[in-house]
């Protein structure tokens, strides 16, 4: 999932070299921290948060399949 989040974010932003994802696992909870450039933050979040919501939906579907919970935090 880390690679998928990174790939999606790189395709959305203007500065793909500044995209990175940090994965933290704590039992059944996995937290993904997505880092992007300040100017690209709006592109990753999307209008009314729709893009971020779509990425979170992918994480939820993946987590349901493996009985884990995933959280996405978007930071600049």
Biopython code that builds the backbone (N, CA, C, O; Angstrom):
import numpy as np
from Bio.PDB.StructureBuilder import StructureBuilder

atoms = [
    (1, "UNK", "N", (0.809, -1.195, 0.000)),
    (1, "UNK", "CA", (0.000, 0.000, 0.000)),
    (1, "UNK", "C", (0.855, 1.263, 0.000)),
    (1, "UNK", "O", (0.486, 2.275, -0.596)),
    (2, "UNK", "N", (1.992, 1.194, 0.669)),
    (2, "UNK", "CA", (2.882, 2.348, 0.718)),
    (2, "UNK", "C", (3.277, 2.781, -0.694)),
    (2, "UNK", "O", (3.262, 3.969, -1.017)),
    (3, "UNK", "N", (3.625, 1.811, -1.521)),
    (3, "UNK", "CA", (4.030, 2.119, -2.893)),
    (3, "UNK", "C", (2.864, 2.671, -3.705)),
    (3, "UNK", "O", (3.056, 3.547, -4.549)),
    (4, "UNK", "N", (1.659, 2.166, -3.457)),
    (4, "UNK", "CA", (0.482, 2.650, -4.176)),
    (4, "UNK", "C", (0.189, 4.102, -3.821)),
    (4, "UNK", "O", (-0.072, 4.917, -4.705)),
    (5, "UNK", "N", (0.230, 4.426, -2.545)),
    (5, "UNK", "CA", (-0.003, 5.809, -2.114)),
    (5, "UNK", "C", (1.041, 6.738, -2.721)),
    (5, "UNK", "O", (0.722, 7.826, -3.199)),
    (6, "UNK", "N", (2.282, 6.294, -2.695)),
    (6, "UNK", "CA", (3.374, 7.104, -3.251)),
    (6, "UNK", "C", (3.184, 7.313, -4.753)),
    (6, "UNK", "O", (3.393, 8.417, -5.255)),
    (7, "UNK", "N", (2.792, 6.271, -5.466)),
    (7, "UNK", "CA", (2.588, 6.371, -6.913)),
    (7, "UNK", "C", (1.437, 7.328, -7.239)),
    (7, "UNK", "O", (1.567, 8.168, -8.129)),
    (8, "UNK", "N", (0.327, 7.209, -6.535)),
    (8, "UNK", "CA", (-0.821, 8.088, -6.773)),
    (8, "UNK", "C", (-0.429, 9.533, -6.517)),
    (8, "UNK", "O", (-0.739, 10.411, -7.322)),
    (9, "UNK", "N", (0.246, 9.789, -5.409)),
    (9, "UNK", "CA", (0.636, 11.162, -5.065)),
    (9, "UNK", "C", (1.607, 11.739, -6.083)),
    (9, "UNK", "O", (1.497, 12.909, -6.450)),
    (10, "UNK", "N", (2.563, 10.927, -6.544)),
    (10, "UNK", "CA", (3.535, 11.420, -7.532)),
    (10, "UNK", "C", (2.858, 11.833, -8.843)),
    (10, "UNK", "O", (3.308, 12.767, -9.507)),
    (11, "UNK", "N", (1.799, 11.150, -9.207)),
    (11, "UNK", "CA", (1.088, 11.483, -10.436)),
    (11, "UNK", "C", (0.255, 12.764, -10.300)),
    (11, "UNK", "O", (-0.061, 13.403, -11.304)),
    (12, "UNK", "N", (-0.097, 13.139, -9.077)),
    (12, "UNK", "CA", (-0.950, 14.301, -8.855)),
    (12, "UNK", "C", (-0.194, 15.613, -8.701)),
    (12, "UNK", "O", (-0.735, 16.672, -9.016)),
    (13, "UNK", "N", (1.034, 15.564, -8.226)),
    (13, "UNK", "CA", (1.748, 16.778, -7.828)),
    (13, "UNK", "C", (2.664, 17.314, -8.929)),
    (13, "UNK", "O", (2.944, 16.640, -9.921)),
    (14, "UNK", "N", (3.121, 18.558, -8.714)),
    (14, "UNK", "CA", (4.062, 19.179, -9.647)),
    (14, "UNK", "C", (5.510, 18.828, -9.314)),
    (14, "UNK", "O", (6.372, 18.846, -10.193)),
    (15, "UNK", "N", (5.779, 18.510, -8.044)),
    (15, "UNK", "CA", (7.131, 18.176, -7.605)),
    (15, "UNK", "C", (7.154, 16.738, -7.070)),
    (15, "UNK", "O", (7.140, 16.529, -5.856)),
    (16, "UNK", "N", (7.190, 15.749, -7.969)),
    (16, "UNK", "CA", (7.123, 14.355, -7.522)),
    (16, "UNK", "C", (8.342, 13.890, -6.724)),
    (16, "UNK", "O", (8.257, 12.908, -5.987)),
    (17, "UNK", "N", (9.465, 14.577, -6.862)),
    (17, "UNK", "CA", (10.652, 14.170, -6.112)),
    (17, "UNK", "C", (10.542, 14.502, -4.620)),
    (17, "UNK", "O", (11.326, 13.995, -3.819)),
    (18, "UNK", "N", (9.588, 15.339, -4.242)),
    (18, "UNK", "CA", (9.397, 15.691, -2.833)),
    (18, "UNK", "C", (8.312, 14.853, -2.152)),
    (18, "UNK", "O", (7.944, 15.131, -1.011)),
    (19, "UNK", "N", (7.807, 13.846, -2.829)),
    (19, "UNK", "CA", (6.785, 12.968, -2.257)),
    (19, "UNK", "C", (7.465, 11.827, -1.516)),
    (19, "UNK", "O", (8.367, 11.178, -2.045)),
    (20, "UNK", "N", (7.024, 11.592, -0.293)),
    (20, "UNK", "CA", (7.508, 10.445, 0.465)),
    (20, "UNK", "C", (6.396, 9.941, 1.372)),
    (20, "UNK", "O", (5.508, 10.695, 1.769)),
    (21, "UNK", "N", (6.460, 8.660, 1.691)),
    (21, "UNK", "CA", (5.452, 8.034, 2.549)),
    (21, "UNK", "C", (6.168, 7.297, 3.667)),
    (21, "UNK", "O", (7.093, 6.521, 3.426)),
    (22, "UNK", "N", (5.733, 7.547, 4.881)),
    (22, "UNK", "CA", (6.274, 6.851, 6.051)),
    (22, "UNK", "C", (5.180, 5.944, 6.597)),
    (22, "UNK", "O", (4.050, 6.381, 6.815)),
    (23, "UNK", "N", (5.522, 4.687, 6.815)),
    (23, "UNK", "CA", (4.558, 3.703, 7.291)),
    (23, "UNK", "C", (4.884, 3.307, 8.729)),
    (23, "UNK", "O", (6.021, 2.948, 9.036)),
    (24, "UNK", "N", (3.883, 3.373, 9.609)),
    (24, "UNK", "CA", (4.049, 2.986, 11.002)),
    (24, "UNK", "C", (2.993, 1.942, 11.344)),
    (24, "UNK", "O", (1.798, 2.175, 11.163)),
    (25, "UNK", "N", (3.443, 0.785, 11.841)),
    (25, "UNK", "CA", (2.519, -0.296, 12.181)),
    (25, "UNK", "C", (2.471, -0.443, 13.694)),
    (25, "UNK", "O", (3.503, -0.532, 14.360)),
    (26, "UNK", "N", (1.241, -0.467, 14.229)),
    (26, "UNK", "CA", (1.032, -0.643, 15.666)),
    (26, "UNK", "C", (-0.103, -1.650, 15.853)),
    (26, "UNK", "O", (-1.272, -1.270, 15.931)),
    (27, "UNK", "N", (0.242, -2.908, 15.923)),
    (27, "UNK", "CA", (-0.771, -3.959, 16.040)),
    (27, "UNK", "C", (-1.555, -4.087, 14.747)),
    (27, "UNK", "O", (-0.991, -4.405, 13.700)),
    (28, "UNK", "N", (-2.865, -3.836, 14.822)),
    (28, "UNK", "CA", (-3.697, -3.923, 13.622)),
    (28, "UNK", "C", (-3.899, -2.563, 12.963)),
    (28, "UNK", "O", (-4.616, -2.461, 11.967)),
    (29, "UNK", "N", (-3.280, -1.523, 13.505)),
    (29, "UNK", "CA", (-3.398, -0.175, 12.943)),
    (29, "UNK", "C", (-2.133, 0.184, 12.182)),
    (29, "UNK", "O", (-1.029, 0.111, 12.722)),
    (30, "UNK", "N", (-2.301, 0.570, 10.933)),
    (30, "UNK", "CA", (-1.189, 1.038, 10.110)),
    (30, "UNK", "C", (-1.434, 2.496, 9.766)),
    (30, "UNK", "O", (-2.491, 2.849, 9.243)),
    (31, "UNK", "N", (-0.461, 3.336, 10.059)),
    (31, "UNK", "CA", (-0.565, 4.758, 9.765)),
    (31, "UNK", "C", (0.393, 5.093, 8.633)),
    (31, "UNK", "O", (1.581, 4.775, 8.691)),
    (32, "UNK", "N", (-0.142, 5.739, 7.603)),
    (32, "UNK", "CA", (0.669, 6.188, 6.474)),
    (32, "UNK", "C", (0.725, 7.711, 6.532)),
    (32, "UNK", "O", (-0.308, 8.381, 6.515)),
    (33, "UNK", "N", (1.940, 8.249, 6.601)),
    (33, "UNK", "CA", (2.128, 9.688, 6.586)),
    (33, "UNK", "C", (2.657, 10.069, 5.213)),
    (33, "UNK", "O", (3.756, 9.672, 4.826)),
    (34, "UNK", "N", (1.872, 10.833, 4.489)),
    (34, "UNK", "CA", (2.220, 11.258, 3.137)),
    (34, "UNK", "C", (2.772, 12.670, 3.210)),
    (34, "UNK", "O", (2.085, 13.589, 3.656)),
    (35, "UNK", "N", (4.006, 12.843, 2.774)),
    (35, "UNK", "CA", (4.655, 14.148, 2.768)),
    (35, "UNK", "C", (4.760, 14.653, 1.340)),
    (35, "UNK", "O", (5.234, 13.941, 0.455)),
    (36, "UNK", "N", (4.315, 15.889, 1.116)),
    (36, "UNK", "CA", (4.404, 16.532, -0.198)),
    (36, "UNK", "C", (4.893, 17.959, -0.004)),
    (36, "UNK", "O", (4.938, 18.459, 1.120)),
    (37, "UNK", "N", (5.258, 18.610, -1.094)),
    (37, "UNK", "CA", (5.674, 20.011, -1.039)),
    (37, "UNK", "C", (4.473, 20.877, -0.649)),
    (37, "UNK", "O", (3.324, 20.507, -0.890)),
    (38, "UNK", "N", (4.753, 22.022, -0.049)),
    (38, "UNK", "CA", (3.684, 22.923, 0.395)),
    (38, "UNK", "C", (2.737, 23.310, -0.736)),
    (38, "UNK", "O", (1.524, 23.366, -0.538)),
    (39, "UNK", "N", (3.280, 23.575, -1.908)),
    (39, "UNK", "CA", (2.455, 24.000, -3.040)),
    (39, "UNK", "C", (1.574, 22.878, -3.584)),
    (39, "UNK", "O", (0.574, 23.148, -4.248)),
    (40, "UNK", "N", (1.929, 21.637, -3.313)),
    (40, "UNK", "CA", (1.192, 20.493, -3.842)),
    (40, "UNK", "C", (0.167, 19.930, -2.866)),
    (40, "UNK", "O", (-0.541, 18.979, -3.195)),
    (41, "UNK", "N", (0.081, 20.493, -1.695)),
    (41, "UNK", "CA", (-0.824, 19.966, -0.673)),
    (41, "UNK", "C", (-2.277, 19.980, -1.144)),
    (41, "UNK", "O", (-3.006, 19.013, -0.923)),
    (42, "UNK", "N", (-2.695, 21.040, -1.775)),
    (42, "UNK", "CA", (-4.068, 21.143, -2.271)),
    (42, "UNK", "C", (-4.384, 20.144, -3.366)),
    (42, "UNK", "O", (-5.521, 19.686, -3.482)),
    (43, "UNK", "N", (-3.399, 19.807, -4.163)),
    (43, "UNK", "CA", (-3.616, 18.846, -5.243)),
    (43, "UNK", "C", (-3.835, 17.447, -4.707)),
    (43, "UNK", "O", (-4.610, 16.676, -5.274)),
    (44, "UNK", "N", (-3.163, 17.112, -3.622)),
    (44, "UNK", "CA", (-3.307, 15.783, -3.035)),
    (44, "UNK", "C", (-4.621, 15.686, -2.248)),
    (44, "UNK", "O", (-5.261, 14.635, -2.230)),
    (45, "UNK", "N", (-5.015, 16.779, -1.606)),
    (45, "UNK", "CA", (-6.266, 16.774, -0.852)),
    (45, "UNK", "C", (-7.452, 16.831, -1.811)),
    (45, "UNK", "O", (-8.453, 16.145, -1.601)),
    (46, "UNK", "N", (-7.349, 17.629, -2.842)),
    (46, "UNK", "CA", (-8.414, 17.707, -3.837)),
    (46, "UNK", "C", (-9.512, 18.668, -3.435)),
    (46, "UNK", "O", (-9.553, 19.158, -2.306)),
    (47, "UNK", "N", (-10.395, 18.928, -4.374)),
    (47, "UNK", "CA", (-11.513, 19.832, -4.132)),
    (47, "UNK", "C", (-12.470, 19.182, -3.144)),
    (47, "UNK", "O", (-12.964, 18.077, -3.368)),
    (48, "UNK", "N", (-12.722, 19.892, -2.041)),
    (48, "UNK", "CA", (-13.567, 19.397, -0.946)),
    (48, "UNK", "C", (-13.069, 18.075, -0.363)),
    (48, "UNK", "O", (-13.844, 17.328, 0.234)),
    (49, "UNK", "N", (-11.781, 17.786, -0.534)),
    (49, "UNK", "CA", (-11.195, 16.593, 0.054)),
    (49, "UNK", "C", (-11.513, 15.305, -0.666)),
    (49, "UNK", "O", (-11.340, 14.221, -0.107)),
    (50, "UNK", "N", (-11.969, 15.406, -1.882)),
    (50, "UNK", "CA", (-12.393, 14.207, -2.621)),
    (50, "UNK", "C", (-11.239, 13.287, -2.974)),
    (50, "UNK", "O", (-11.383, 12.067, -2.906)),
    (51, "UNK", "N", (-10.101, 13.844, -3.348)),
    (51, "UNK", "CA", (-8.951, 13.010, -3.699)),
    (51, "UNK", "C", (-8.429, 12.276, -2.472)),
    (51, "UNK", "O", (-8.153, 11.078, -2.531)),
    (52, "UNK", "N", (-8.295, 12.988, -1.366)),
    (52, "UNK", "CA", (-7.842, 12.358, -0.127)),
    (52, "UNK", "C", (-8.835, 11.298, 0.321)),
    (52, "UNK", "O", (-8.438, 10.238, 0.804)),
    (53, "UNK", "N", (-10.105, 11.574, 0.164)),
    (53, "UNK", "CA", (-11.138, 10.610, 0.534)),
    (53, "UNK", "C", (-11.058, 9.347, -0.326)),
    (53, "UNK", "O", (-11.269, 8.241, 0.172)),
    (54, "UNK", "N", (-10.758, 9.508, -1.591)),
    (54, "UNK", "CA", (-10.634, 8.352, -2.483)),
    (54, "UNK", "C", (-9.429, 7.488, -2.094)),
    (54, "UNK", "O", (-9.514, 6.260, -2.112)),
    (55, "UNK", "N", (-8.326, 8.119, -1.750)),
    (55, "UNK", "CA", (-7.143, 7.368, -1.314)),
    (55, "UNK", "C", (-7.450, 6.637, -0.009)),
    (55, "UNK", "O", (-7.048, 5.488, 0.174)),
    (56, "UNK", "N", (-8.159, 7.303, 0.889)),
    (56, "UNK", "CA", (-8.535, 6.666, 2.162)),
    (56, "UNK", "C", (-9.494, 5.495, 1.931)),
    (56, "UNK", "O", (-9.450, 4.504, 2.660)),
    (57, "UNK", "N", (-10.348, 5.606, 0.935)),
    (57, "UNK", "CA", (-11.250, 4.494, 0.605)),
    (57, "UNK", "C", (-10.468, 3.275, 0.133)),
    (57, "UNK", "O", (-10.808, 2.143, 0.478)),
    (58, "UNK", "N", (-9.427, 3.502, -0.651)),
    (58, "UNK", "CA", (-8.567, 2.401, -1.080)),
    (58, "UNK", "C", (-7.893, 1.740, 0.122)),
    (58, "UNK", "O", (-7.780, 0.516, 0.184)),
    (59, "UNK", "N", (-7.453, 2.548, 1.062)),
    (59, "UNK", "CA", (-6.829, 2.014, 2.261)),
    (59, "UNK", "C", (-7.819, 1.198, 3.090)),
    (59, "UNK", "O", (-7.476, 0.140, 3.619)),
    (60, "UNK", "N", (-9.034, 1.691, 3.197)),
    (60, "UNK", "CA", (-10.054, 0.982, 3.969)),
    (60, "UNK", "C", (-10.393, -0.352, 3.324)),
    (60, "UNK", "O", (-10.560, -1.354, 4.020)),
    (61, "UNK", "N", (-10.495, -0.375, 2.009)),
    (61, "UNK", "CA", (-10.794, -1.628, 1.303)),
    (61, "UNK", "C", (-9.664, -2.626, 1.480)),
    (61, "UNK", "O", (-9.908, -3.817, 1.673)),
    (62, "UNK", "N", (-8.440, -2.151, 1.415)),
    (62, "UNK", "CA", (-7.294, -3.020, 1.618)),
    (62, "UNK", "C", (-7.250, -3.542, 3.049)),
    (62, "UNK", "O", (-6.945, -4.711, 3.282)),
    (63, "UNK", "N", (-7.552, -2.684, 3.988)),
    (63, "UNK", "CA", (-7.549, -3.087, 5.385)),
    (63, "UNK", "C", (-8.644, -4.081, 5.708)),
    (63, "UNK", "O", (-8.444, -4.979, 6.526)),
    (64, "UNK", "N", (-9.793, -3.934, 5.084)),
    (64, "UNK", "CA", (-10.895, -4.863, 5.313)),
    (64, "UNK", "C", (-10.533, -6.260, 4.839)),
    (64, "UNK", "O", (-10.951, -7.259, 5.425)),
    (65, "UNK", "N", (-9.772, -6.312, 3.799)),
    (65, "UNK", "CA", (-9.368, -7.609, 3.244)),
    (65, "UNK", "C", (-8.404, -8.337, 4.177)),
    (65, "UNK", "O", (-8.413, -9.567, 4.239)),
    (66, "UNK", "N", (-7.570, -7.588, 4.904)),
    (66, "UNK", "CA", (-6.556, -8.193, 5.776)),
    (66, "UNK", "C", (-6.895, -8.039, 7.258)),
    (66, "UNK", "O", (-6.062, -8.334, 8.114)),
    (67, "UNK", "N", (-8.105, -7.582, 7.568)),
    (67, "UNK", "CA", (-8.553, -7.369, 8.954)),
    (67, "UNK", "C", (-7.655, -6.413, 9.730)),
    (67, "UNK", "O", (-7.368, -6.631, 10.907)),
    (68, "UNK", "N", (-7.218, -5.360, 9.064)),
    (68, "UNK", "CA", (-6.435, -4.316, 9.711)),
    (68, "UNK", "C", (-7.084, -2.966, 9.420)),
    (68, "UNK", "O", (-7.968, -2.860, 8.569)),
    (69, "UNK", "N", (-6.641, -1.948, 10.130)),
    (69, "UNK", "CA", (-7.160, -0.605, 9.916)),
    (69, "UNK", "C", (-6.018, 0.284, 9.455)),
    (69, "UNK", "O", (-4.914, 0.216, 9.995)),
    (70, "UNK", "N", (-6.280, 1.111, 8.463)),
    (70, "UNK", "CA", (-5.242, 1.991, 7.921)),
    (70, "UNK", "C", (-5.712, 3.440, 8.005)),
    (70, "UNK", "O", (-6.881, 3.746, 7.769)),
    (71, "UNK", "N", (-4.776, 4.323, 8.345)),
    (71, "UNK", "CA", (-5.054, 5.750, 8.469)),
    (71, "UNK", "C", (-4.069, 6.497, 7.584)),
    (71, "UNK", "O", (-2.884, 6.167, 7.540)),
    (72, "UNK", "N", (-4.567, 7.505, 6.880)),
    (72, "UNK", "CA", (-3.720, 8.343, 6.024)),
    (72, "UNK", "C", (-3.650, 9.738, 6.600)),
    (72, "UNK", "O", (-4.681, 10.367, 6.839)),
    (73, "UNK", "N", (-2.440, 10.229, 6.826)),
    (73, "UNK", "CA", (-2.213, 11.594, 7.259)),
    (73, "UNK", "C", (-1.426, 12.292, 6.160)),
    (73, "UNK", "O", (-0.377, 11.807, 5.736)),
    (74, "UNK", "N", (-1.933, 13.430, 5.699)),
    (74, "UNK", "CA", (-1.270, 14.181, 4.646)),
    (74, "UNK", "C", (-0.607, 15.399, 5.274)),
    (74, "UNK", "O", (-1.261, 16.209, 5.929)),
    (75, "UNK", "N", (0.705, 15.516, 5.064)),
    (75, "UNK", "CA", (1.476, 16.600, 5.658)),
    (75, "UNK", "C", (2.377, 17.237, 4.611)),
    (75, "UNK", "O", (2.710, 16.629, 3.593)),
    (76, "UNK", "N", (2.764, 18.482, 4.890)),
    (76, "UNK", "CA", (3.688, 19.149, 3.972)),
    (76, "UNK", "C", (5.022, 19.350, 4.618)),
    (76, "UNK", "O", (5.933, 19.898, 3.997)),
]
sb = StructureBuilder()
sb.init_structure("model")
sb.init_model(0)
sb.init_chain("A")
sb.init_seg("    ")
for serial, (resi, resn, name, xyz) in enumerate(atoms, 1):
    if name == "N":
        sb.init_residue(resn, " ", resi, " ")
    sb.init_atom(name, np.array(xyz, "f"), 0.0, 1.0, " ", f" {name:<3s}", serial, name[0])
structure = sb.get_structure()
